């Protein structure tokens, strides 16, 4: 199941607890995505920002700040910053991947064009840096600027590794840390920093975000082969059709026979896909237990996230964050 399909979802409880803060974040997002001179910017941004996403990353920033006792205004700026960085990366990703659907809707590059998506993404990155400077915290700026560089680095690494059958699980993990976990960990870490939390608590928040992001991405990769279009917001099997070497495929290739390796070489490395290839890929992965092994990895990362925040203050938010880590992998049961 997807994150939107079960009762009593942890992220919904978190949203309810932080409703006033999220309302302020959404107001700031609407204000800062405006452009006096280029009306296409708010048009493209609104299409994605208002598409009903879970706002998970800004929620993590708000939750971390409140968990550490923060009562100032700047967690709002940082949550909006995180969402702008995330939205910018989605706009760029859809151009790179030539995607046609995002969150169940046509992508911005399909409705407008690639140039608009790239340039509006650039605008949102610039806006995110304007927002983070308003906190006047050099450490916050260091964390978020480093995360932005890591995200870009991860995307470039994925370009070279995505269709290379020599890609290892270590390289996959490096890609995931770039494209997903870097923003999760930055989101939680800056929440602790702006609250003036102790170094050990900030480190725990970073570890939580990093492990949660990795578990989240592995779960998404698994859902691409076993979820539903409604649940994942894109077509099932898109990763295979786009020739992406995700964790279950990497695990299957590591155990492949000569015949199976020839199949992966044809479909992934050379991109010569035929009718029935997706079913054959699923059969090969099932033969080697690749899906189950990848799920075990996701569960281990979720456990690491939950262990990391055990030392943080006893607070209802801590329980919700722990439940969230369990939930992102429970959806692949």
N, C-alpha and C positions, 0 to 999 in steps of 0.2 A: 504494500500500500504506500501511497505518497504521504507527504507531511500534512496534507489537508483532508485525510480520509478517516481519522479515528476520533472518538469522543475524548474529552479531557486531554487535549494535546498540550504538552508542556509549553510550546511557544505561544499558544493562545492564553495560557495562564500567565505567562510572562508579559504578554501584551496587555492583559487586563490590569495587572499589577502596576505597570508602567504607562498606563493609558494617557495620563496628563503629560508626561514627558514626551511620549510619541506624538501627541497632538502638536506640541511645540516644535518637534523635529519636522513633522510634515509641513507645518506653516513655514518654517525656515527654508525647507526644500523648495516649496512653491515660490517663495520670495526670491531666492537666490538663483533659480533656474530661469528667471525672467531675463529678457534682453530688449533694451529699448530700440536697438538698431537692426536686429536680426530676428524677426518673428519666427523663423523656422526653428531656432534653438528651443524655445519652450514647446513648440509643436512636437518635435522629435522626442524631447525629454519627457514630456507628459505622456506620450504614447507608451513609454516603457515604465516610467515611475508610477503611473496610475493604473498599471495593468493588474493590480491585485497581488503583487508579490508579498512575501511574508515579512519583509523588512528585518530579517534575522540578524544581519550584521549590525545595524544601528541599535537593535534591541540588546545585543551583547555589550555594546559600549555603555548604554544606559544602565544595564544590569550590573556591570562591573563597578561603575562609579557609585551607584546606590548601595551595593553590597559593602563597599569600603567606606560608607558614611558620608559621601559627598553631598553638599547642599548648595553648591554654587550654580552658575548658569552655563558653564562651558561644556558640560557633557552633551548639551543640545547641539552646540557647534560641532563637536567631534562626531556625534552620531550622524549628523547631516553630511559631514565630510566623508565618513565611511560609505554612506549610501551613494554619494556622488562618484567616488572612486569605483565602487562596484558597478554602477550604471554605465560609467565610461568604458569599463572593461567589457561589459556585455555588448555595447554598441560596436566596439572594435572586433570582438570575437565573432559576432554574426557576419561581419564583412569577411574576415579571414576564413571562416568556415563555410561561407556562402549559404548560411542558414536561411530558412524561409518561415520558421515558426519559433516563437519564444513565449513562454507562459500561455500557450494555447492561442496566441494571436499572431498575425503576420509580423515579421520583423520590420524594424525601421528601414533597413536597407532595401527591403522589398517594396515598402509603401512609398519611400522617397527614393534614395539612391545611395550608393556606397560613399560618395563624397560627403553627403550630408551626415551620414552616420559617423564617419571618421572625424569630421570637423566638429560636430557637436560633442562627440566623446572628448576631443581635445579641450573644448570649452569647459566641460564638466571637470576635467582634471585641473584646469586652471582655477575654477571656482573652489574646488576642494582645498587647494593650497591657500587661497584667500581666507577661507574659513578657519583653517587650522592656525594661521598666523594670529588670528584674533584672540586666541587663548594666551598668547605671549609666553608659551612654554616651549623652550628650545628642545627639551626631551620629547615632547609630543610631536613636534615637527620632524625630529630625527626619526622617530618610530614610523610615522606615516609616510615620510618621503622614502625611507628604506623599503617599506612595504610596496610602495608604488614601483620602485625599481625592480624589486624581486618578482612582482607580478609580470612586468614586461619581460624580464629575463626568462621566467617560466614559460611564457607563451612562445618566445623565440626557440627555446629548447624543445618545446613540443613540436614545432615545425620540422625540426631535424630528426626527432626521435619517433614521431607518430607512425611512420610507415617502415621503420627500420627494424627488421626481425631480430636484430642483435640487441635491441633495447631490453635492459634488465629491470628487475623490480626496483633496484636502487635508483636508476634513472627515472623510472615512473614516479617514485616517491619524491624525487627532486622537482619534477614537473608539477606534481600535486601541491607540494609546498609552495611553489610559485603561484600557480593559477588559482588556488583556493585557500589553502591554510594560511598564507601570508596575511591576507586581509582579516581572517577570523582572529588570528593571534594579535594582530595590531589593534583590532577593535576592542578586544578584552584588555590588552595591556594599557592602552591609553586611558581607559576608564579608571584603572587603578592609579595611574600616574597623576591624572588630573585631581584625583581624590587625595593625593598625598599619602598613599598607602606605603607600608613598609616594603623594603626591597624584596623580601621573601614572598610577600603577598602578590606583588607585581609579577614576579617570576612565575608564581603559581597560576596567575591569570593568563600569562603568555602560554604556558604549557597546556593549559586547558584549551585555549583557542586553537593552538597548533594541532593538538590531537583531535579535537572536535572537527576541525576542517578536513583533516585527512580521512577520518571516519565518514564524514559527510560525502566526500568526493568518491570514495570507494563504493559507498551505498548507491550514489547516483550512477556510477559506472555499471553496477549490477542491475539496477532498475532498467537501464537501457536494453538489457537482454531479457528481463523478466517482469517488467512493470506494465503499465497501461499508458496509452497516449494521454489520457486525461490526467493521470497521476504525475507524469514527468513533464508535461507541457511541451513535448516534442514527439516526433514519431518514434515508436519502438524500433530499435535496430539502427538508428541514425549513426551511432558511433561506428558500427560495422560498415555501413554504406560510405561513411566519410573516411574509412580506413584508419581509425584511431586505435592504437595499441593500448587498450586499457588493461587493468590488472588481470581479470579472468582470462583474457586472450594471451597475455604474457605468460601466465602460469601454464596454459594449455600448450603453447609453443615450446616451453622448456621441456615438456614431456612428449613432444610430438614424434610420431614415426616418420619415416621418409615420405610416405604418401601424404600424411597430414601436413608435414612441413611444406610440401609442394602446393597443397591447398592454400595455406596461409601466404605463401609466396605469390601465388596467382591473385588472390583476393585482396590482400593487404599491401604487400610490397609493390605489386605491379598494377593493382586496381582493375583487374579484368574479372568483374563480378557477373554472375549469371543467375537466372531464376533458381531458387532453391538453395543458394549458397548460405543464406542466413540460417536456414534450418540445419544445414550441414555443420555450420560453425557451432551452433548450439549443441548438436550431437557430440561433436569432438570435445567441447568443454565439459559436457556431462560425463563422457567416457573417462576423463582424467580427474574428475572432481574439482575442476577449476573454480566453479562458482562457489562451492562450499568452502574451498580454501580461501578465496577472496573474502567471503563473508566472515570467516574466522579472523582474518586480519582486521576487518572493520570493527568487529566486536572487541578485539584487543586494544585498538586505538580508543574506542569509546570508554573502555575500562580505565585506560591511562588518563583520559580527560577527567573522569569522575574522581579518581584518586588524587589528582592534582589540586582540586579545590576543597578537599577534605579539611585542609588546614586554614581555610578562610573563615571569617566570622560566621557564627551560627545565625542564620537568617533565612526567611522563607525563599528569598531569591537564590540562595545557594542550593536549596533543594530542587528548585525549578531548573537550574542549570545542570544539575546532576541528572535529573529526569530527561532533560533535552538530549544529553549525550547518549543515554540509553535508547531514546526514541528514534534518533536519526538512523540507528542500525536496526531497530525493531521493525521498521517499515519494509525491510527486505526479508522478513521471515517467510 
